[in-house]
């Protein structure tokens, strides 16, 4: 099933296809109907069975975010105030703020002078970016006045109850609001050694050429595993052509995937990849081969470098790094952003580490995005564009979405003066600021 833009569908002609909401949170009004979202699906607010005066319905969150029992505010955004109870996000009730509002009014009456305060500029947030197909694993690339976003594609029909991914797409924007779909840029059919799994790619420009690094499942000389290939194009929108006829990297295991590529100021290019450990090669200037003398380097996975992760059934203590690295440099500092599992968590968070060198040693800096409201996987992408910084990720929140039907989102963020980054909140479903 393919989805068109959501709001145009919400008309009386389609009302019969939607169930009544159990709650009363109005998300949108269209065609004379009040619409809500419950369990990540659109529903209709039915006044006949909706008690709008009930306290549970005075919370700003979706039904996925219940009312907090207490009134302790952890954070707030344009949608309301939020707390954390039982290790999950909850929504601060309207009754919690009534006393505060009354106290504020009393304080205002006692003031002899008033000061005007300018509203803060709203933070740009869009969930999802693409609404007519399932996309995941965002990898941004800025070229001139345009941001290109390379993604994977979750097929509508799931095969073998697993990720069904056969090609890669690219989208572009000049303003972060309007996006152009340039279509498929490469598929498994274009890679003769590929067996399956068109997973997370990344592209980069060098000397007027564009290089797309992609992971695929292979079977070579009877040995199966994951490998990284490379395709080349004259344009960021392709068409890309696989150029080696064999993988660029294959170690006869299932670790070599999710490539991220970076060219340093001295011209040296690096290709990082790996799950559940981080590996890298130093690419040659041709970008389709690597320094054989250095070879494939296996990064030492320590909690100091990547944080404390989950304890495996066999007793192995993992770091919080698991997959999906995104490598970049900003103001002389190297950043390694990644998806992985924190201790005691079953879904992926996004964490990050920094270094003063492109090859480490790395130092874990903390959480960039928490697990709440997400799905089993996540995947980061970071870009500075038009004077602002943007964080890309994916969820399963496009209607009909799931673990195997994901959608790419983006949120603006800011760096602290020391280069660190505070945790970044996910956009609420269908946010667009």
C-alpha positions, 0 to 999 in steps of 0.5 A: 500500500502506498500513502499519499499526503495525509491531510488531503485524505481526511475528508468526509468521503474517507471518514467511514474507513476510520474508527472512533478515537478512545480519547479526545485529543484533537490533532487536526480538523478537516472536512468538518471532522475532528481527527486524532491519532491513537496507536499511530493511526488516524481516528475520529473524535466522536463527541457522543462518547468523548468526555472532553472534560475528563482529566485524562483528556486535558493532556497535550500528548497523544494516547501513546503518552499518558498523563503523568501522575505527578506534576514534575516537568522535565522538558517542554516544547511547542506541544506542551509540558512533559515528564518521565514516570516509570522510565517513560515519557508522560504528559503534564496534566492541565490541572498541574498548571492551573495553580502555576497560572494563578500564581503567575497572575498574582505576581503579575498584578504586583509588578509595577513594571512590565518587560516584553520578551521576544518569543524564541524562534521555533525549532524546525521539525518534520515527521515524516519528511516523505509521506508517500513511501517508506524510507529509512537510514537517512544520509544527508549530503550538502552540495552548494545550495541543495541538501540531498538525502540518501535513504533506504526503501522499505518495500510495501510488501514484507517478505519472510517477516524481515526487512525487505529492502531492494534499492536506494533513493535520493531526495533533495531540498533547498529549504527543508520544507519542499522535497523532490524525489529523484527516484531510485539511484541504485538497486540490488539488480545493479550489483551482480554480487548482491544477494539481498539487503540493500541497507544503509548507504552514504554518498560523498563528492570528490573531484566532480564525481559522486561516490555511493557506498552501500552494504549488501548481503553476499555469498562469495566462494560459498561464504556468506556475509555482509559487504560494502560496495561502491558506485559512482555517478557524475551527479548527486542524483545519479544514475550510479554505477557499481564499478568494481564488480566485487565488494570494496570490503568483505571480511567473510563475516556479517559485520561489514555494513552501514558505511559512513564516509568522510574526507579530512582537510588534508585530503585523506578519506576514511570509510567507517562501518560495522555492527556490532563493532566499528571498523574503518579503512583509509580510502585511496584518492580514487575513492574505490580502493583503500590502503592495503598496508593499513588494511581494515582496522578494528576499533577497540570497543571500550565503554570509555569510547562508546558507553556502557551497553547491554549484557549479552546472553553469553555474558559478553558486555557490549558497548552502547555502539551497535550500528549505523555510524555517521562520521563528520568533523566540525570546528576541529572536532571529530564526531562519531554518531551511532545507533545502539543499545544502552544498558537495560534497553531493548530499542536503539538510542542514538549516542555519540563520541568525539575525538581529536583525530579521525582514527580516535581514540574516541570518548563517549559523550552521551545520548543524542536521542532516546528510545522512547516513541521509537522502534527497534532500530534508528539511524542518524544523519547530521548536516549543517545547511543554510546556517542551521544544524539538522539531525535526521533519524527514522521512526515507524510513525508514518500511518501503517508504519512498523518495525519493517515500515519506517519513515525518515524525520528531521529536527533542527538542533544547536551545539553547545559552546564546547561542541557538545550536543544536548539530547534531541527530542523526536518530533511528534508524528506529523509535526511540521514547523 
